[in-house]
Amino acid sequence: MAFKDLSEALTGFDFDNVVVFDTETTGTEPYLGDEVVSISICDAYGNDLFSSLIKPRKKKAWPEAE
């Protein structure tokens, strides 16, 4: 069986059928009040499909996550 790229060999999906979701948060403990501050979606080639900042409601600063 011949694969087009490493993604297809590992997952069964070639790069043309892969999207990546990325989130940034104020920390790693949502039950203690950490929140999502951005979300992005890009294709396997690094092209930005969607990107948005999200205003945190509870925290004004998060030095431990910076």
C-alpha positions in Angstrom: 0.0 0.0 0.0 1.4 3.4 -1.0 0.8 6.5 1.1 0.8 10.1 -0.1 2.2 11.5 3.1 3.0 10.7 6.7 -0.4 11.8 7.9 -2.1 9.3 5.7 0.3 6.5 6.9 -0.4 7.3 10.6 -4.1 8.2 10.5 -5.5 7.0 7.3 -6.3 10.6 6.2 -4.1 12.5 3.7 -3.1 16.1 4.3 -6.0 17.3 2.0 -8.5 15.9 4.6 -6.9 17.1 7.8 -7.7 20.1 10.0 -6.1 21.1 13.2 -7.8 22.8 16.2 -5.8 24.9 18.5 -6.9 26.6 21.7 -5.1 28.9 24.1 -6.3 29.2 27.7 -5.7 31.1 30.9 -4.5 27.9 32.5 -5.2 24.2 32.7 -7.9 24.0 35.4 -11.3 24.9 34.0 -13.0 23.9 37.2 -11.0 26.5 39.0 -11.9 29.3 36.6 -9.5 28.9 33.7 -11.0 30.0 30.4 -10.4 29.7 26.6 -8.9 33.0 25.2 -8.4 32.0 21.6 -9.3 29.3 19.1 -7.9 28.6 15.7 -8.5 26.1 12.9 -5.9 25.5 10.2 -5.4 22.9 7.5 -2.5 20.5 7.5 -0.5 22.9 5.3 -0.7 25.7 7.9 -3.3 27.8 6.1 -5.5 29.6 8.6 -9.2 28.6 8.2 -10.6 30.3 11.3 -9.1 32.3 14.1 -10.8 34.2 17.0 -9.9 35.8 20.3 -12.3 35.2 23.1 -12.6 37.7 26.0 -12.2 36.0 29.3 -15.1 36.8 31.7 -13.4 35.9 35.0 -9.7 36.7 34.7 -7.9 39.9 33.8 -4.4 38.5 33.8 -2.9 35.0 33.9 0.9 35.3 34.5 1.3 31.5 35.1 0.0 30.8 31.6 2.0 33.5 29.9 
